[in-house]
Amino acid sequence: MKRHFDHIDLRVPKLADVAGFYQTLLPALGFSQRVLIEGWLEFEADGVAATEFFGITESPSHVPNENRIAFWAESPEEVDRIAKIAVQAGAYDMEGPIDYAPGYRAAFFEDPCGNRLEVCHRVSSHKNSALVES
């Protein structure tokens, strides 16, 4: 299967304000290989041939917005486990974990500077939706 994403470069106003949060959350999500790059907090995914990574860097003028990054969980129980870790790491505005629709369990939260995140598990996706081909 071809890849659709390679990495996330997230901006935060002050890296020091979120470092502990992401150092706790990202390994729980499978990004446990710390990469040392000046000015970045970066973690690569374990066991991925073409490396996926999540990087955070400082941008003093960054203002969080309505965009959301959603992480896949292998099971509904994994959603619950990661949600607990997010709270322990300092997540704000936790909503869930809860079953939002049949086969879709998720928890929504924010990092310490307000970037929106989600952890979710779906057993089916858009089964009843029409697909549009281009």
Backbone as CSV, one residue per row, in Angstrom:
resi,resn,N_x,N_y,N_z,CA_x,CA_y,CA_z,C_x,C_y,C_z
1,MET,0.842,-1.181,0.000,0.000,0.000,0.000,0.885,1.242,0.000
2,LYS,0.551,2.211,-0.824,1.371,3.416,-0.845,1.102,4.274,0.386
3,ARG,2.113,4.998,0.787,1.990,5.876,1.955,1.269,7.152,1.567
4,HIS,0.490,7.663,2.498,-0.205,8.928,2.279,0.406,10.063,3.084
5,PHE,1.066,9.725,4.163,1.714,10.725,5.008,3.133,10.285,5.309
6,ASP,3.999,11.244,5.520,5.382,10.957,5.882,5.684,11.425,7.298
7,HIS,5.269,12.649,7.619,5.591,13.190,8.932,4.675,14.362,9.285
8,ILE,4.743,14.737,10.539,4.051,15.918,11.061,5.117,16.849,11.610
9,ASP,5.066,18.113,11.202,5.892,19.177,11.786,4.927,20.117,12.497
10,LEU,4.900,20.047,13.797,3.977,20.846,14.599,4.685,22.067,15.146
11,ARG,4.018,23.185,15.125,4.561,24.433,15.672,3.936,24.712,17.034
12,VAL,4.745,25.251,17.923,4.296,25.667,19.246,4.968,26.996,19.571
13,PRO,4.336,27.853,20.379,4.958,29.129,20.715,6.261,28.978,21.496
14,LYS,6.302,27.995,22.409,7.493,27.800,23.240,7.702,26.300,23.460
15,LEU,8.757,25.762,22.889,9.039,24.332,22.951,9.125,23.817,24.389
16,ALA,9.707,24.587,25.266,9.860,24.161,26.663,8.509,23.916,27.338
17,ASP,7.455,24.619,26.883,6.131,24.467,27.499,5.454,23.144,27.151
18,VAL,5.877,22.490,26.076,5.216,21.260,25.647,6.141,20.039,25.643
19,ALA,7.424,20.237,25.903,8.399,19.146,25.793,8.006,17.943,26.645
20,GLY,7.707,18.134,27.898,7.345,17.019,28.768,6.091,16.303,28.296
21,PHE,5.120,17.064,27.818,3.879,16.485,27.304,4.164,15.518,26.154
22,TYR,4.898,15.990,25.151,5.165,15.147,23.981,6.175,14.035,24.270
23,GLN,7.086,14.249,25.192,8.027,13.187,25.570,7.300,12.035,26.259
24,THR,6.151,12.292,26.830,5.330,11.254,27.443,4.340,10.672,26.439
25,LEU,3.664,11.521,25.674,2.612,11.072,24.765,3.135,10.327,23.542
26,LEU,4.128,10.865,22.859,4.562,10.274,21.590,5.055,8.825,21.721
27,PRO,5.854,8.464,22.724,6.230,7.053,22.855,5.020,6.131,23.061
28,ALA,3.991,6.614,23.760,2.778,5.808,23.959,2.048,5.572,22.644
29,LEU,2.272,6.438,21.672,1.647,6.324,20.359,2.521,5.576,19.351
30,GLY,3.677,5.084,19.802,4.558,4.339,18.916,5.698,5.140,18.318
31,PHE,5.803,6.415,18.678,6.917,7.259,18.229,7.954,7.287,19.348
32,SER,8.744,6.232,19.443,9.625,6.107,20.608,11.110,6.274,20.309
33,GLN,11.465,6.489,19.064,12.865,6.692,18.710,13.169,8.187,18.705
34,ARG,13.794,8.684,19.750,14.127,10.100,19.851,15.234,10.437,18.850
35,VAL,15.052,11.522,18.113,16.040,11.999,17.143,16.523,13.361,17.632
36,LEU,17.824,13.536,17.736,18.376,14.787,18.230,18.668,15.729,17.065
37,ILE,17.845,16.754,16.946,17.995,17.789,15.927,17.844,19.128,16.646
38,GLU,18.818,19.997,16.485,18.779,21.284,17.176,17.502,22.054,16.833
39,GLY,16.836,22.533,17.868,15.624,23.321,17.697,14.354,22.502,17.524
40,TRP,14.472,21.183,17.586,13.331,20.304,17.392,13.224,19.289,18.527
41,LEU,12.010,18.879,18.797,11.721,17.716,19.614,11.116,16.732,18.625
42,GLU,11.856,15.680,18.281,11.420,14.790,17.211,11.520,13.335,17.641
43,PHE,10.480,12.572,17.272,10.413,11.149,17.550,10.009,10.407,16.283
44,GLU,10.725,9.309,15.979,10.379,8.452,14.845,9.571,7.263,15.341
45,ALA,8.790,6.701,14.433,8.001,5.510,14.753,8.889,4.276,14.775
46,ASP,8.556,3.343,15.649,9.271,2.063,15.737,8.906,1.159,14.582
47,GLY,9.884,0.411,14.095,9.637,-0.676,13.164,9.024,-0.297,11.840
48,VAL,9.235,0.911,11.370,8.672,1.342,10.098,9.820,1.467,9.108
49,ALA,9.732,0.721,8.013,10.821,0.720,7.023,11.076,2.124,6.475
50,ALA,10.048,2.785,6.023,10.154,4.175,5.590,9.702,4.988,6.800
51,THR,10.622,5.586,7.483,10.371,6.171,8.795,9.309,7.262,8.794
52,GLU,8.369,7.107,9.699,7.387,8.148,9.985,7.915,8.899,11.199
53,PHE,7.690,10.215,11.230,8.116,10.927,12.423,7.181,12.068,12.757
54,PHE,7.257,12.476,14.018,6.477,13.586,14.547,7.477,14.547,15.147
55,GLY,7.521,15.762,14.609,8.451,16.771,15.082,7.721,18.001,15.602
56,ILE,8.270,18.596,16.641,7.713,19.813,17.225,8.830,20.836,17.258
57,THR,8.529,22.041,16.810,9.517,23.103,16.852,8.861,24.401,17.305
58,GLU,9.707,25.306,17.737,9.242,26.580,18.285,9.016,27.606,17.187
59,SER,7.867,28.244,17.263,7.522,29.362,16.392,6.802,30.367,17.284
60,PRO,7.521,31.367,17.802,6.958,32.260,18.815,5.621,32.906,18.441
61,SER,5.350,33.082,17.165,4.091,33.722,16.766,2.975,32.709,16.477
62,HIS,3.242,31.415,16.704,2.217,30.393,16.431,1.002,30.587,17.326
63,VAL,-0.165,30.501,16.716,-1.426,30.555,17.438,-2.196,29.279,17.104
64,PRO,-2.516,28.454,18.087,-3.299,27.246,17.802,-4.607,27.610,17.110
65,ASN,-5.070,26.698,16.240,-6.302,26.961,15.498,-7.210,25.738,15.582
66,GLU,-8.149,25.618,14.678,-9.111,24.531,14.744,-8.630,23.241,14.085
67,ASN,-7.423,23.217,13.513,-6.898,21.978,12.940,-6.708,20.941,14.036
68,ARG,-6.831,19.666,13.674,-6.675,18.588,14.644,-5.825,17.488,14.024
69,ILE,-4.941,16.912,14.826,-4.160,15.752,14.419,-4.744,14.556,15.157
70,ALA,-5.158,13.532,14.402,-5.752,12.338,14.998,-4.787,11.163,14.860
71,PHE,-4.549,10.481,15.960,-3.679,9.317,15.998,-4.524,8.048,16.029
72,TRP,-4.098,7.042,15.298,-4.781,5.756,15.242,-4.437,4.916,16.461
73,ALA,-5.447,4.280,17.023,-5.260,3.304,18.099,-5.710,1.945,17.572
74,GLU,-5.030,0.886,17.980,-5.325,-0.455,17.485,-6.615,-1.050,18.029
75,SER,-7.143,-0.471,19.108,-8.359,-1.015,19.718,-9.035,0.082,20.549
76,PRO,-10.299,-0.118,20.902,-10.956,0.831,21.800,-10.242,0.931,23.150
77,GLU,-9.710,-0.200,23.620,-8.985,-0.195,24.892,-7.703,0.633,24.794
78,GLU,-7.093,0.629,23.617,-5.887,1.433,23.395,-6.228,2.928,23.428
79,VAL,-7.406,3.297,22.934,-7.863,4.689,23.034,-7.917,5.087,24.504
80,ASP,-8.518,4.239,25.316,-8.645,4.532,26.747,-7.275,4.657,27.411
81,ARG,-6.361,3.738,27.080,-5.020,3.753,27.679,-4.271,5.035,27.308
82,ILE,-4.307,5.400,26.048,-3.578,6.590,25.601,-4.223,7.857,26.148
83,ALA,-5.537,7.876,26.275,-6.217,9.038,26.862,-5.742,9.263,28.298
84,LYS,-5.587,8.192,29.062,-5.084,8.316,30.437,-3.665,8.876,30.445
85,ILE,-2.837,8.404,29.537,-1.461,8.900,29.440,-1.468,10.379,29.069
86,ALA,-2.348,10.773,28.152,-2.432,12.184,27.749,-2.792,13.066,28.943
87,VAL,-3.741,12.625,29.744,-4.123,13.396,30.942,-2.941,13.488,31.901
88,GLN,-2.254,12.364,32.134,-1.089,12.360,33.026,0.021,13.261,32.494
89,ALA,0.111,13.376,31.163,1.153,14.206,30.541,0.814,15.689,30.586
90,GLY,-0.454,16.021,30.881,-0.834,17.428,30.973,-1.797,17.904,29.901
91,ALA,-2.546,16.985,29.281,-3.522,17.372,28.258,-4.590,18.279,28.857
92,TYR,-5.089,19.160,28.024,-6.170,20.074,28.396,-7.438,19.715,27.630
93,ASP,-8.574,20.134,28.173,-9.872,20.001,27.511,-10.144,18.591,26.998
94,MET,-9.909,17.591,27.832,-10.159,16.202,27.450,-11.646,15.988,27.248
95,GLU,-12.000,15.422,26.119,-13.373,15.015,25.825,-13.327,13.529,25.480
96,GLY,-13.969,12.712,26.293,-13.929,11.271,26.096,-12.891,10.659,27.018
97,PRO,-12.514,9.441,26.765,-12.886,8.647,25.606,-14.349,8.219,25.665
98,ILE,-14.933,8.158,24.489,-16.348,7.837,24.364,-16.596,7.239,22.987
99,ASP,-17.659,6.453,22.872,-18.087,5.927,21.584,-18.933,7.013,20.919
100,TYR,-18.396,7.638,19.880,-19.099,8.736,19.210,-20.070,8.237,18.155
101,ALA,-19.802,7.089,17.602,-20.666,6.466,16.596,-20.366,4.974,16.658
102,PRO,-21.248,4.148,16.109,-20.949,2.713,16.105,-19.587,2.435,15.456
103,GLY,-18.717,1.745,16.184,-17.403,1.406,15.661,-16.375,2.520,15.696
104,TYR,-16.674,3.636,16.385,-15.746,4.774,16.437,-15.624,5.255,17.873
105,ARG,-14.471,4.975,18.491,-14.185,5.424,19.859,-13.038,6.415,19.793
106,ALA,-13.176,7.523,20.515,-12.151,8.552,20.430,-12.068,9.358,21.716
107,ALA,-10.926,10.007,21.859,-10.713,11.001,22.905,-10.091,12.214,22.224
108,PHE,-10.631,13.382,22.515,-10.143,14.641,21.967,-9.499,15.433,23.097
109,PHE,-8.374,16.095,22.802,-7.698,16.878,23.834,-6.764,17.881,23.171
110,GLU,-6.177,18.729,23.998,-5.235,19.736,23.516,-3.908,19.583,24.234
111,ASP,-2.827,19.947,23.525,-1.517,19.978,24.176,-1.460,21.221,25.061
112,PRO,-0.409,21.407,25.847,-0.349,22.545,26.766,-0.418,23.923,26.117
113,CYS,-0.181,24.035,24.812,-0.302,25.356,24.180,-1.568,25.477,23.346
114,GLY,-2.421,24.443,23.315,-3.720,24.545,22.650,-3.848,23.857,21.298
115,ASN,-2.809,23.179,20.814,-2.950,22.416,19.571,-3.897,21.245,19.820
116,ARG,-4.814,21.019,18.895,-5.840,19.989,19.060,-5.351,18.629,18.575
117,LEU,-5.612,17.616,19.408,-5.194,16.254,19.115,-6.354,15.303,19.381
118,GLU,-6.237,14.112,18.820,-7.248,13.076,19.012,-6.552,11.723,18.954
119,VAL,-7.089,10.774,19.681,-6.688,9.376,19.528,-7.988,8.615,19.277
120,CYS,-7.995,7.780,18.230,-9.247,7.130,17.859,-9.029,5.727,17.322
121,HIS,-10.124,4.970,17.346,-10.156,3.637,16.749,-11.475,3.520,15.998
122,ARG,-11.392,3.035,14.750,-12.584,2.794,13.929,-12.547,1.352,13.455
123,VAL,-13.704,0.708,13.481,-13.767,-0.640,12.932,-14.218,-0.624,11.485
124,SER,-14.837,0.462,11.054,-15.212,0.613,9.653,-15.140,2.092,9.323
125,SER,-14.981,2.379,8.066,-14.838,3.767,7.663,-15.673,4.042,6.427
126,HIS,-16.611,4.921,6.554,-17.401,5.417,5.416,-18.081,4.295,4.642
127,LYS,-18.524,3.243,5.320,-19.177,2.134,4.640,-20.400,2.579,3.853
128,ASN,-21.125,3.530,4.363,-22.364,3.946,3.723,-22.204,5.225,2.909
129,SER,-20.985,5.701,2.760,-20.750,6.922,2.010,-20.433,6.590,0.567
130,ALA,-20.853,7.457,-0.324,-20.507,7.299,-1.734,-19.078,7.773,-1.932
131,LEU,-18.290,7.038,-2.701,-16.931,7.435,-3.006,-16.919,8.245,-4.284
132,VAL,-16.128,9.275,-4.315,-16.002,10.118,-5.486,-14.644,9.843,-6.115
133,GLU,-14.631,9.468,-7.371,-13.369,9.218,-8.066,-13.015,10.424,-8.894
134,SER,-11.696,10.675,-8.976,-11.272,11.811,-9.810,-10.504,11.329,-10.999
